[in-house]
Amino acid sequence: MAQDLTVAIPSLAALPEAAAALRAHLGTATVLCFEGEMGAGKTTFIKALCESMGVPADEISSPTFSLVNEYRDAQNRPIYHFDFYRLNDPQEAAQMGAQEYFDSGYLCLIEWPSRIADLLPPDHLLLTLTVTGPSSRELKIRN
């Protein structure tokens, strides 16, 4: 298993480079859990990551109310983007088939994963975004 990694993101302009660093670090991981305070940039980072994989920028948005959005990468493989912030009960995620998505082998990007912690597969990656300045962030990747 790869070592934990910390990536400094000094500005929005550095997001593509940070997304590339994450992609290089992924290995076989497909379930990525993004934690961070409100406004830390989880959705913004996910957008940069998806763009780096060939998803058109105008197709990427937060699934705050739908819980999941599906995108297609440059090879036409699905990428699933979840936002569980508004979830009232983890059972809602189970009923929508979250575990089937997680077991699909396709990339699953999850915002607010702590709200469904019991449903997460043991081999997920935890990515924590921390605000370090007005437009700077730090991304910690824990295996």
N, C-alpha and C positions, 0 to 999 in steps of 0.2 A: 504494500500500500504506500502511496506517495506521502511525503512529508507534508505537514501543515505549511501554509504559505500566507504571507502578509503582503498585500499589494497597496502601495501608496497611490492615491488618485488625487493629484494636486489641483485638477480643474476638470471641467466638463470636457475640454479638448483631449484629456488623457483617457477618456472612457474607452475608445477603441483599443488602445494599448492594454488597458486593464482587462478588457473582455478577451483579448488574445491570450493574455497570461492565464486567465481562468481556463480557457479552452485547452491550452497546452497542459494544464494540470489535471484535467478531468479524468483521464484514463477511461475506465469503463463505467464510471458513475453516470447515472441517468436521472437521479432524483436530487435536485439542488434546492436546499431550504435557505431562504433569505430572511435574516432577522435584522432588525435595526429600528430605531425610534421612528415615529411618524415624521416624514420629511427627510429621512436619511438618504433617500435616493434609490430605494429598492427597485421601483418600477423603471426609473431612468436607467439603472444599470442593466436590468433585464432587457430593456429596449436596445441598448448598445450591444449586448450579447447576441440577441436575435438578429440584429442588423448584420453583425459580423458573420452570421451563418446563412445570410442570403435572404432573410425575411424583409420585404419592403417596409420601410419605416412607417408609412401611413397605415399599415395593417396592425401595428402593435399598440395596444392600449391596456390599461388596467382592467382586469375582469372583476372589479369591485362588486358589482351587482349580479353578474352572471356566474360568479365563482370560478369559471374556467373559460379561457379563450384558446382556440387552436390556430396555430400558424403553420406554414410550410416552409422548410428550409430550402436551400438551393438544390438539394437532391430530391425535393418533394416529400421529405419525411416530416411527419407531424412533430410539432413542439407544443407542449401543453403548458399554459401559464395560469396558475391558480392564485387567487387572492382570498384568503380566509378571514380577513379582518372583520367582516360583518356577520360571520357565522355565529349563530346562537348556541349551537350544540354540535359536537364532533359527529354526532349521528347523521346530521345533514350531509356531511362530506361522504360518509359511508353510503348513504342512500343514493347519492349521485354517482356512485361507482368510483370514488377516488382511488381505492386500492387497485382496481383494474387498470386505471391509468398508470399508477406507480409501477405495476408489474408488466406493463406493455413493452418495456425495453426502449421506449422513446423518451426523449428529454422532457422532464417535468420540472418546471420552475415554480417554486412555491413561496408566496409571500405570507407572512404570519403563520409559519408552520407550528408554532407552539400551541395553536388552537386545535390542532389535530394530532398532537404528539403520539398518541397511542396507535394511530393508523400508519405512521411512517415506517418504511422498511428500515431494517437495521443498517444497511449499507448506504444511507443517504449522506450527502455532504452538507455541512452547515457552513453558510457564508454569512458573516456578520459585517454589516456596513456601519461605520462609526463616523459621525460628523467631527471633523478636525479643524474646520474653518468655514468661512462663508460659502466657498465653492469647492472645498477639498474634503476628501473622505479617505478612510482606510478600509480595505476589504480584507478580512481574515477568513481563510478557508481552513476548516478543520475536517479531517477525514474521520 
